[in-house]
Amino acid sequence: MSDTLPSLRLSSLSQMQPATTDPNSTTKSKGVALITGSSQGIGKAIALRLASDGYDIALNDLSSKLNKLEEVEKTITQEMGRKSTVFCGDVSDEETVQQMVKGVVEQLGSLDVMVANAGINAATSLVETTTQEWDRTFAINARGTFLCYKYAAIQMISQGRGGRIIGACSVSGKQGRELGTTYCATKFAIRSLTQTSALELGKYGITVNAYAPGAVDTEILKTLTSALVTSEGNEEAVKDIWRQAAPVGRLGQPEDIAHLVSYLVSKEAGFVTGQAVSINGGRFFD
């Protein structure tokens, strides 16, 4: 992958003090949250929501999305009055994730919330899926989540005050679908990883949960839509199928997921762990 970077791009805010109070804000920081895949879509919505909740924010995505990351960073610092910094890198690379976590602590003072949101879709059938597609999807979705969980946990344990780790599961991690050979497998893996991590980290005051969305209006949905257009009709016809599948009659929005994450990282959610929380408009019941 051309965007695999062992080096990290830090934001220009290189002289930051540990996260306490932002010089442009009168409110005390709730802590520091790192959100991967946060240049757009669900990741961006989560970053903005947690910033509005009072967290200082570390943003991550591939170097090809640096401009978008910097736009999100600007919104957080200039419009929301919180600290923010940017790290470019591929979450499937172990050294990148290690250095990213280290950089977050150096720049912002701690790591209290990890949201392992980065992921890709792969809409191919069993017989059409290549080993290269399988390996790439697992590297980013499953290995990337594992590395984010692992190094966030190490840091949170060392801090000694608990923490929140959140992963990106899916309805496809609870129920298989056509053209979901690799994607569904990675999301089932994330669900399992979330459960085992919750069992191991609870004694440290760290909760581990995941959000499991249905159809959300994002770039990943557009990828899947394109794969289905030839068999189901035009793009809007495909979206109508998803809308009709949910009793609420609409597609999910990134902000819907961000609201859930806001709760899962809160003190009030301290008794919730090991869960992949369904948020799909009623399309699928656990």
For each residue, the residues with C-beta under 8 A, 3 or more apart:
1: 4 90 92 136
2:
3: 62 63 64 90
4: 1 89 90 92 93 96
5: 8 62 63 88 89 90 93 96
6: 89 93 95 96 99
7: 89
8: 5 87 88 89 96 99 100 103
9: 63 66 86 87 88
10: 14 85 86 87 103 107
11: 14 70 73 84 85 86 107
12:
13: 16 77 83 84 85 107
14: 10 11 107
15:
16: 13 19 83 85 107 108 109
17: 20 109
18: 108 109 110
19: 16 29 31 32 56 83 108 109 110
20: 17 28 29 109
21: 25 26 27 28 29
22: 25 27 29 56 81 82 83
23:
24: 77 81
25: 21 22 81 82
26: 21
27: 21 22 54 81
28: 20 21 54
29: 19 20 21 22 32 54 55 56 82 83
30: 53 54 55 112
31: 19 55 56 110 112 113
32: 19 29 55 56 57 58 104 108 109 110 111 112 113
33: 47 50 55 56 57 58 112 113 114 115 265
34: 57 58 60 100 101 104 111 113 114 115 152
35: 38 43 46 47 50 57 58 59 60 115 117
36: 43 60 61 91 115 116 117 118 144 148
37: 41 42 43 60 61 91 117 118 119 168
38: 35 43 44 46 47 59 60 61 69 72 117
39: 43 44 59 61 65 68 69 72
40: 43 44 65 68 218 219
41: 37 44 45 216 218 219 220 254
42: 37 45 46 117 168 213 216 218 254 257 258
43: 35 36 37 38 39 40 46 47 61 115 117 118
44: 38 39 40 41 47 48 68 72 254
45: 41 42 48 49 253 254 255 257 258
46: 35 38 42 43 49 50 115 117 254 257 258 261
47: 33 35 38 43 44 50 51 57 59 72 76
48: 44 45 51 52 72 75 76 80 258
49: 45 46 52 53 255 258 259 261 262
50: 33 35 46 47 53 55 57 113 115 258 261 262 265
51: 47 48 54 55 56 57 76 80 82 84
52: 48 49 80
53: 30 49 50 262
54: 27 28 29 30 51 82
55: 29 30 31 32 33 50 51 82 112 113
56: 19 22 29 31 32 33 51 82 83 84 108 109
57: 32 33 34 35 47 50 51 73 76 82 83 84 85
58: 32 33 34 35 84 85 86 87 100 103 104 107 108 111
59: 35 38 39 47 69 72 73 84 85 86 87
60: 34 35 36 37 38 69 86 87 88 89 91 100 118
61: 36 37 38 39 43 65 66 68 69 88 118
62: 3 5 65 88 89 90
63: 3 5 9 66 88 89
64: 3
65: 39 40 61 62 68 69 88
66: 9 61 63 69 70 86 88
67: 70 71
68: 39 40 44 61 65 71 72
69: 38 39 59 60 61 65 66 72 73 86 88
70: 11 66 67 73 74 86
71: 67 68 74 75
72: 38 39 44 47 48 59 68 69 75 76 84
73: 11 57 59 69 70 76 77 84 85 86
74: 70 71 77 78 79
75: 48 71 72 78 79 80
76: 47 48 51 57 72 73 79 80 82 83 84
77: 13 24 73 74 80 81 82 83 84
78: 74 75
79: 74 75 76
80: 48 51 52 75 76 77
81: 22 24 25 27 77
82: 22 25 29 51 54 55 56 57 76 77
83: 13 16 19 22 29 56 57 76 77 108
84: 11 13 51 56 57 58 59 72 73 76 77
85: 10 11 13 16 57 58 59 73 103 104 107 108
86: 9 10 11 58 59 60 66 69 70 73
87: 8 9 10 58 59 60 100 103 104
88: 5 8 9 60 61 62 63 65 66 69
89: 4 5 6 7 8 60 62 63 93 96 97 99 100
90: 1 3 4 5 62 93 96 140 144
91: 36 37 60 96 97 116 118 140 144 145 147 148
92: 1 4 139 140 143 144 147
93: 4 5 6 89 90 96 97
94: 97 98 147
95: 6 98 99
96: 4 5 6 8 89 90 91 93 99 100
97: 89 91 93 94 100 101 144 147 148 151
98: 94 95 101 102 151
99: 6 8 89 95 96 102 103
100: 8 34 58 60 87 89 96 97 103 104 151
101: 34 97 98 104 105 111 151 152 154 155
102: 98 99 105 106
103: 8 10 58 85 87 99 100 106 107
104: 32 34 58 85 87 100 101 107 108 111
105: 101 102 108 109 110 111 155
106: 102 103
107: 10 11 13 14 16 58 85 103 104
108: 16 18 19 32 56 58 83 85 104 105 111
109: 16 17 18 19 20 32 56 105
110: 18 19 31 32 105 159
111: 32 34 58 101 104 105 108 114 152 155 156 159 163
112: 30 31 32 33 55 156 159 161 163 164
113: 31 32 33 34 50 55 163 164 165 166 265
114: 33 34 111 148 149 152 156 163 164 165 166
115: 33 34 35 36 43 46 50 166 261
116: 36 91 144 145 148 149 152 165 166 167 168
117: 35 36 37 38 42 43 46 166 168
118: 36 37 43 60 61 91 140 144 168
119: 37 140 141 144 145 168 186 220
120: 136 137 140 141 220
121: 183 220 223 224
122: 129 133 136 137 181 182 183
123: 179 180 183 223 224 226 227 228
124: 128 129 133 179 181 182 227
125: 128 129 178 179 181
126: 129 181
127:
128: 124 125
129: 122 124 125 126 133 134 181 182
130: 133 134
131: 134 135
132: 135 136
133: 122 124 129 130 136 137 182
134: 129 130 131 137 138 181 182
135: 131 132 138 139
136: 1 120 122 132 133 139 140
137: 120 122 133 134 140 141 182 183 186
138: 134 135 141 142 143 182 185 186 189
139: 92 135 136 142 143 144
140: 90 91 92 118 119 120 136 137 143 144
141: 119 120 137 138 144 145 183 186 187 189 190
142: 138 139 145 146 186 189 190 193
143: 92 138 139 140 146 147
144: 36 90 91 92 97 116 118 119 139 140 141 147 148
145: 91 116 119 141 142 148 149 167 168 189 190 193
146: 142 143 149 150 193
147: 91 92 94 97 143 144 150 151
148: 36 91 97 114 116 144 145 151 152 165 167
149: 114 116 145 146 152 153 165 167 193 197 208
150: 146 147 153 154
151: 97 98 100 101 147 148 154 155
152: 34 101 111 114 116 148 149 155 156 163 165
153: 149 150 156 157 163 165 197 201 204 206
154: 101 150 151 157 158
155: 101 105 111 151 152 158 159
156: 111 112 114 152 153 159 161 162 163 165 201 204 206
157: 153 154 160 201 204 206
158: 154 155
159: 110 111 112 155 156 163
160: 157
161: 112 156 205
162: 156 204 205 206 207
163: 111 112 113 114 152 153 156 159 204 205 206 207
164: 112 113 114 206 207 209 264 265 269
165: 113 114 116 148 149 152 153 156 197 201 206 207 208 209
166: 113 114 115 116 117 208 209 210 211 261 264 265
167: 116 145 148 149 190 193 194 208 209 210 211 276
168: 37 42 116 117 118 119 145 190 210 211
169: 173 174 187 190 191 194 210 211 212 276
170: 173 174 183 184 187 212 213
171: 174 175 212 213 214 278 280 283 284
172: 175 176 177 180 183 184 187
173: 169 170 184 187 188 189 190 191 210 212 276
174: 169 170 171 188 191 212 276 278 284 286
175: 171 172 284
176: 172 180 184
177: 172 180 184
178: 125
179: 123 124 125 224 227 228
180: 123 172 176 177 183 184
181: 122 124 125 126 129 134 184 185
182: 122 124 129 133 134 137 138 185 186
183: 121 122 123 137 141 170 172 180 186 187
184: 170 172 173 176 177 180 181 187 188
185: 138 181 182 188 189
186: 119 137 138 141 142 182 183 189 190
187: 141 169 170 172 173 183 184 190 191 212
188: 173 174 184 185 191 192
189: 138 141 142 145 173 185 186 192 193
190: 141 142 145 167 168 169 173 186 187 193 194 210 276
191: 169 173 174 187 188 194 195 210 212 276
192: 188 189 195 196
193: 142 145 146 149 167 189 190 196 197
194: 167 169 190 191 197 198 208 209 210 274 275 276
195: 191 192 198 199 274
196: 192 193 199 200
197: 149 153 165 193 194 200 201 208
198: 194 195 201 202 207 208 209 273 274
199: 195 196 202 274
200: 196 197 203
201: 153 156 157 165 197 198 204 206 207 208
202: 198 199 205 206 207 273
203: 200
204: 153 156 157 162 163 201
205: 161 162 163 202
206: 153 156 157 162 163 164 165 201 202
207: 162 163 164 165 198 201 202 264 269 270 272 273
208: 149 165 166 167 194 197 198 201 273 274
209: 164 165 166 167 194 198 264 269 272 273 274 275 276 277
210: 166 167 168 169 173 190 191 194 275 276 277
211: 166 167 168 169 257 260 261 264 276 277 279
212: 169 170 171 173 174 187 191 276 277 278 279 280
213: 42 170 171 216 252 256 257 279 280
214: 171 242 245 246 252 278 279 280 281 283 284
215: 221 239 242 243 245 246 251 252 280 281 283
216: 41 42 213 220 221 251 252 253 254 256 257
217: 221 251 252 253 254
218: 40 41 42 221 222 254
219: 40 41 222 223
220: 41 119 120 121 216 223 224
221: 215 216 217 218 224 225 242 251
222: 218 219 225 226
223: 121 123 219 220 226 227
224: 121 123 179 220 221 227 228
225: 221 222 228 229 235 238 239
226: 123 222 223 229 235
227: 123 124 179 223 224
228: 123 179 224 225 231 232 238
229: 225 226 232 233 234 235 238
230:
231: 228
232: 228 229 237 238 241
233: 229 237 238
234: 229 237 238
235: 225 226 229 238 239
236: 239 240
237: 232 233 234 240 241
238: 225 228 229 232 233 234 235 241 242
239: 215 225 235 236 242 243 251
240: 236 237 243 244
241: 232 237 238 244 245
242: 214 215 221 238 239 245 246 251 283
243: 215 239 240 246 249 250 251
244: 240 241 249
245: 214 215 241 242 283
246: 214 215 242 243 249 250 251 280 281 282 283
247: 281 282 283
248: 281 282
249: 243 244 246 281
250: 243 246 281
251: 215 216 217 221 239 242 243 246
252: 213 214 215 216 217 256 257 279 280 281
253: 45 216 217 256
254: 41 42 44 45 46 216 217 218 257 258
255: 45 49 258 259
256: 213 216 252 253 259 260 279
257: 42 45 46 211 213 216 252 254 260 261 279
258: 42 45 46 48 49 50 254 255 261 262
259: 49 255 256 262 263
260: 211 256 257 263 264 277 279
261: 46 49 50 115 166 211 257 258 264 265
262: 49 50 53 258 259 265 266
263: 259 260 266 268 269
264: 164 166 207 209 211 260 261 269 272 277
265: 33 50 113 164 166 261 262 269
266: 262 263 269
267: 270
268: 263
269: 164 207 209 263 264 265 266 272
270: 207 267
271:
272: 207 209 264 269 275
273: 198 202 207 208 209
274: 194 195 198 199 208 209
275: 194 209 210 272
276: 167 169 173 174 190 191 194 209 210 211 212
277: 209 210 211 212 260 264
278: 171 174 212 214 284 285 286
279: 211 212 213 214 252 256 257 260
280: 171 212 213 214 215 246 252 283 284
281: 214 215 246 247 248 249 250 252
282: 246 247 248 285
283: 171 214 215 242 245 246 247 280
284: 171 174 175 214 278 280
285: 278 282
286: 174 278
